């Protein structure tokens, strides 16, 4: 369990830092316009999606003494760390030259990311056929992911609280952590990967793969759920730092630390929902977690901003209205993190049931298509964020340190940020819960009604 949990640490760390900081880095440190930043994130996700089926197919057909999955993880460990460090450097030049650099680096980053993450994810189905153990494996996986993401947020908060200069140092540290954690996981998993169930070796054309997933009704419902939950989560992560600093007026020295309570809450939520789902069923856990998430989303739209001059000393003043505002903000963040942890656990806990419903059980294909569709959806959602902010008159800057005091956003941009943080994610989560209505839970297999 420990080795499997470490397998998602490197990619989880990368995903967390990219999710929280890449959009504000592009618009606030590199000085790229919001529409360019959103387009970059979309290109990153589209490429990340395109390489999924290819790497999934190649890993299914890889033969080695350690099985088909570990060679990919071992080979991609160093490129993952190097490219994760390089993405946080601001090159000199024009907007076009910077954009070209970030496209090249992120293509390398996301290729390495997929080469680690996709073969690793397929192992949860191949290591065991026991549903409860699979749920525990996925809980261990996302525990490692969230803990690594938490370490990345702590590093980021410590280095970025004083401005843009810490981005390169942050990249070097987190890149090293990502590579080392991946290699340690491979070392621990090697004895088990050798004995794991091997995928079918025959070639399957794209058209047959497409028909396979379309005909698997279990899989189609799971992928729609996964798509909706992760589009909502990614949208909130992408806009969260901007929301804290430019809508809620949280000082930069404090705002960089606030994602940490979210990550801690998600970690506790992951453990809670894992136990809850094994006792009461995964769909019931999804529904209750989704309710927490939706309530938190609505609260983000209603919370009033802090007044200028807020400091941590105000937080301990019982008579300060600003302290009450800050405490309400923290409670809201904890609620969102606790509920949103179901987006990590539940869809991946359901996926093995869809794979087992297929007589050939091609885990690599299903894992690849699940991640592909999710990443395409996320790509368009972050592009939508860039377009919405651009149309709302959002202003970019190269001076993050003085952003709050010297760059006042128009009211249209403030409203748009609140909508992206609250209304749109709550709608996506509610839609995911509706899709799963009628799903039957039992101890060994989940099957929807009338399928």
Secondary structure, 3 states (H helix, E strand, C coil): CHHHHHHCHHHHHHHHHHHHHHHHHHHHHCCCCHHHHHHHHHHHHHHHHHHHHHHHHHHHCCCCCCCCCHHHHHHHHHHHHHHHHHCCCCCCCCHHHHHHHHHHHHHHHHHHHHHHHHHHHHHHHHCCCCHHHHHHHHHHHHHHHHHHHHHHHHHHHHHHCCCCCHHHHHHHHHHHHHHHHHHHHHHHHHHHHHHCCCCCCCCCCHHHHHHHHHHCHHHHHHHHHHHHHHHHHHHHHHHHHHHHHHHCCCCHHHHHHHHHHHHHHHHHHHHHHHHHHHHHCHHHHHHHHHHHHHHHHHHHHHCCCCCCCCCHHHHCCCCCHHHHHHHHHHHHHHHHHHHHHHHHHHHHHHHHHHHHCCCCCCHHHHHHHHHHHHHHHHHHHHHHHHHHHHHCCCCCCCCCCCHHHHCCCCHHHHHHHHHHHHHHHHHHHHHHHHHCCCEECCCCCCEECCC
